């Protein structure tokens, strides 16, 4: 398993995440506001200067309003089937993401239990 932040597949994922952000019309500054961070943080993440962990990835997707699992599914499908154009991928991502977000009933195992 490679540990370098310069892994080719990681770079492809970052490029895809940036393409999704741009296709949604979200600027780095807007995304930074949603994440509660700075524009330079978002820029460093997208350029690969700062490696993001899985929870940061989930927060990034949430801030874009897309489901993290669906984004990863579409990214992996794209890698296997490079014939799809960007508009089709983003449309697929948004459609599947909306459906997943509507049906998901997520309860964090770390959230305090509700009484009542």
C-alpha positions in Angstrom: 0.0 0.0 0.0 1.4 3.4 -1.0 1.6 6.1 1.6 2.7 9.0 -0.5 0.4 11.9 -1.0 1.5 11.9 -4.6 -0.2 8.6 -5.4 -1.8 8.8 -8.9 -5.2 7.5 -7.8 -5.4 9.9 -4.9 -4.6 12.7 -7.4 -7.5 11.5 -9.6 -9.9 11.5 -6.7 -8.8 15.1 -5.8 -9.3 16.2 -9.4 -12.8 14.6 -9.4 -13.8 16.2 -6.2 -12.7 19.6 -7.6 -14.6 19.0 -10.8 -17.8 18.2 -8.8 -17.3 21.4 -6.7 -16.9 23.5 -9.8 -19.8 21.8 -11.6 -22.0 22.6 -8.6 -21.0 26.3 -8.9 -19.3 26.3 -5.4 -16.2 28.3 -5.1 -13.3 27.4 -2.8 -14.2 30.4 -0.6 -17.8 29.2 -0.3 -16.8 25.7 0.5 -14.4 27.0 3.1 -17.2 28.9 4.8 -19.3 25.8 4.9 -16.5 23.8 6.4 -15.6 26.5 8.9 -12.0 26.8 7.5 -10.1 29.0 5.1 -10.0 29.1 1.3 -6.2 28.2 1.4 -7.0 25.0 3.3 -9.5 23.9 0.5 -6.9 24.9 -2.1 -4.1 22.9 -0.4 -6.4 19.9 -0.2 -7.5 20.1 -3.8 -3.9 20.5 -5.0 -2.7 17.6 -2.9 -0.5 19.7 -0.6 -2.5 18.5 2.3 -3.8 15.0 2.5 -7.4 14.7 3.7 -8.5 11.9 5.9 -11.8 10.0 5.5 -13.7 12.2 8.0 -12.5 15.3 6.2 -13.7 13.7 2.9 -17.1 13.1 4.4 -17.3 16.7 5.7 -16.2 18.0 2.3 -19.0 16.0 0.6 -21.6 17.1 3.2 -20.6 20.7 2.6 -21.2 20.2 -1.2 -24.5 18.6 -0.4 -23.6 15.2 -1.9 -23.4 11.8 -0.3 -19.8 10.7 0.4 -20.5 7.1 -0.5 -22.2 8.0 -3.8 -19.3 10.3 -4.8 -16.9 7.5 -4.2 -19.0 5.0 -6.1 -19.3 7.4 -9.1 -15.5 8.1 -8.9 -14.7 4.4 -8.9 -17.2 3.7 -11.7 -15.6 6.5 -13.7 -12.1 5.0 -13.3 -13.4 1.7 -14.7 -15.4 3.3 -17.5 -13.5 6.3 -18.7 -15.9 7.0 -21.5 -18.3 9.0 -19.5 -18.2 12.8 -19.8 -18.0 15.1 -16.7 -21.6 16.4 -17.1 -23.0 12.8 -17.1 -20.9 11.9 -14.0 -22.0 14.9 -12.1 -25.7 14.4 -13.0 -25.4 10.7 -11.9 -23.7 11.8 -8.7 -26.4 14.3 -7.8 -29.3 12.0 -8.7 -28.0 9.1 -6.7 -26.9 11.4 -3.9 -30.3 12.9 -3.5 -31.9 9.5 -3.4 -29.4 8.2 -0.8 -29.8 11.3 1.4 -33.6 11.0 1.3 -33.6 7.4 2.4 -30.7 7.5 4.9 -31.5 7.3 8.5 -28.1 7.8 10.0 -27.6 7.8 13.7 -24.0 8.2 14.9 -22.9 5.5 17.3 -21.1 8.4 19.1 -24.2 10.5 19.6 -25.8 10.5 23.1 -28.8 8.2 23.4 -32.2 9.9 23.5 -34.5 9.1 26.4 -38.2 9.1 25.8 
